[in-house]
Amino acid sequence: MKKFLLLFSFLFLLAGCSSLEIDPATSSEDEAQKILALGLSHEENLRMASKLGTPHLVKIVTLKLNNARDEKIQAAIDAEKSIEFAEQVKVSQDSNEFISMEISESLQTGILTTDIDFLKYYFHGNRDLENGMINHKLHFNMVYNSSKSRDYHSLISCDKWNNCEEQIEIKTSSAIGSNCSNNSCDYQEVFEVDLTDEFLRKTITDGFSMRLISEKKSNSIEIPKAYLMGYLQVAQ
């Protein structure tokens, strides 16, 4: 009898709970998108956010609105710069070959001011005359000081959250040493990777981050979004 009463009470509680209606909580993302959809100025957006229900919600939505404003400003800057990069792309007379301008960077590789690698890179695209698709190569020229050549062998692509997954093989590589001392030489390593048109256009939204991998060292590199946009505007 006692077990029966306990079971009955449990079922009664379940039935009571099932009759309750729980209103779904409006997320901060929903609130931010509602405000942005009004097409107001940023100052007006912040005033709208300040009227939300709780201080915590106000804080989170305000942060999202500020981020949206910053992304809009950056997008305008990238669009303007991409036009400049597009104008620097060399196109063959038959419009089947495309070469971007060369970018030069200094990469800090250690704590000392002398721990620096020097990198140059550019895109080279060729149209496949059979299917019309453009195949791209990313050419690298890396100069560094080391006791031995690094012999880079692969590239790992990364997303904007720095999740690095897809590994791409480096097809060709050459390393030449010069200015050698007792312990090291200045090496110039030249190599390239094949990239599909689909891959590049998929990464155009956020730019292209990567890690160049060798047995001795890896380098983190980010291809600027505007540079990639400008190249792909022409190479199509």
N, C-alpha and C positions, 0 to 999 in steps of 0.2 A: 504493500500500500504506500509506504514511504517513497519507494523508488518510483511508483506511478505518479505521485504528486510532484516529485522533482522533475520528472520528464515532462509533465503537463506544464509546469511553470516555465521550463526552458522553451517549449514550443510556443507558449504564450508571448514570451519576450521576443522571440524571433518574428512572430506575426506582427507585434507592435512596431518593431524596428523597420520591417518591410513597408509599413504604411507611411513612414516618414518620408518627406520629400526634401532632398538636399540640393540646394541651389548651387550650380557649378560656380566656382570662384573665377572671377574675371582675372586673367593673367596680366602681368605688367606689359607683356608684349602686345596683347590685344589693346590695352589702353593707349600705348604709344602709337600703334598703327591707326587707331581711331583719330587721334589728334593729328597725326601727319596727313591723314586723308582729307583733312579740312583745308589744306593748302594755305595755311597761315604763315606769318613770319616766324622766325625762331623765337623771338621775344614773346609773341602771342602764344606759341606752343607751350613755353615755360609757364606762362600765366594760367593756361588751361590745366597743366599738370599740377600746379600748386593747389588746385581746388579738389583734388582727388581725396578719397576717404581717409586714408591713414598716412602718417608721416613716412612710414616705410615705403608705401606704394609711391608716394610723391618722389622720394629719393631715387628709387629704381627707375621710374618712368622718366624722370629728369635726366638721369644718366643715359638712358636709351635715346632720348631726344638729342642730347649733346653729341652722342656717337653718330647719329644719323646726319646731323649737321656737318660734322667733321668729314664723314664719308662723302657727302655731297660736294664739299669744297675740294677734297682730294680728287674726286672723279672729274671735276672741271679742270683741275690742274693737269691730270693725266691726259685728258682729251686734247688739251692745247699742246702739250709736249709731244703727244703721239703724231700730231701733224708735222712737227719739225723732224721727227725721226723718219716719218714716211717720205718726206722730201729728200732724204739722204739715201734712200734705197736705190741701188743701181739695177736697171732692168735691161735685159738683152733686147735686141731689135725685134726678135720674134716673140717677145713677151713670155718666154718659157723659162727664163733664168733670173733669179733675184738674189742680190747680195746686199745685206744691211751694212750700215756703218759699223766700224769697229769701236768697241767700248773698252776702256782701260780702267783697271782697279788696282788698289793696293790692299792686300789682305793681311791683317795682323794675325800672326800665328803663335805668338808666345808673349811672355811678360816683358821682354826686352824690346827697346825701340828698334833694334836691328832685326827682330824676328818678323820679317815682312816678306811676303810673296808678291810678285807682280803678275797680274793676269790681264790678258787681252782676249776678247771673244767676238764672234760675229756669226750671223745666220747666212746660210747659202741654200737656196731652194731651186729645185729643178722640176719642171712639169713632165709627168709621164705622158708621152704622146699617145699611148694606147688607151688609157682610161681618163686622162685629163687631170688626175690627182697630182698634187705637188708634194714631193718628198723633200724633207728638210735635213740639213746637217748643221750642227752647232760646232763651230771650230774654236779650239782653245789654244792659247800660247801662254804657258806658265813658266816664269823665271823664278828660281829659288836657289838658296845656298844650302848645300848638304854634303855629307860625306859620301853618299851614294845617290844615284838617281832613284826617284820614287816609283816610276813606272805605273802611272794611274791605269786602272783596268776597268772601272765601272763608274756609273753615275746613278745615284738614287734620288728620285724625285720626291718632293715633300709638298704637303698642302699648307694652307695658311696657319694651321694649328701646329705646324712642325711635326706632323705625322709623316714619316718617310717610309715608303713601302716599295714602289715599283723600281726595280733595278734594271738599268739599261747598260749594255756592254759597250765599252769604248773600242771602236773598230781598229783604228790605227794609232800608233804612238811612236814617237822618236824622241830621244833625249841626247843632247850634246852638252858636254862639260867644257868649261873654260875658266880662266883665271884661278887655276888650282893652287892651293897652298898645301901644307903638310897634312891638314885634316879635312879639307873640304874643297868643293868646286862650285862655281856658279853654273847651274844647269838650266837649259832651255828645253822644255818638254812640249812637244806639239802633238795634239791629238784631236779627234772629232767623235761625235756621237750622232747616230741616225735618229730622227724624231719624225713621227707621222704628223700629217696636217691635223688629224682628229685630236691627237694629244695636245698640240699647241693651242688649238682653238678652245679646248676644254679648260686649259689653265689660264686663258686670257683674262678671266674675271678678276683673279687675284694676283696675277704674275706667276712666275715660275721660280720656285726655290729648289735647290739641289745640294747634294753632297758629292764631291768628287772623291773617289775612294782609291787608295793605294795600300800596299802592305804596310807602309811606314807611317802614313799620315792621311787625314781627310780634310777637305776644305769645304766650308759652307758658303754657298754663293746664291745670290738672289738676282734673277734677271728682272730689271725694272718693268713694271706693268706697261708704262707708256712706250717703252722701247719695243716690247713684244706687240703691242697694239699697232704701232706705226709700221712695223715690218709686215704684219699680217694684213693690214689695209691694202698694201700693194701686192703682196704675194698671194694672189687669188685668181 
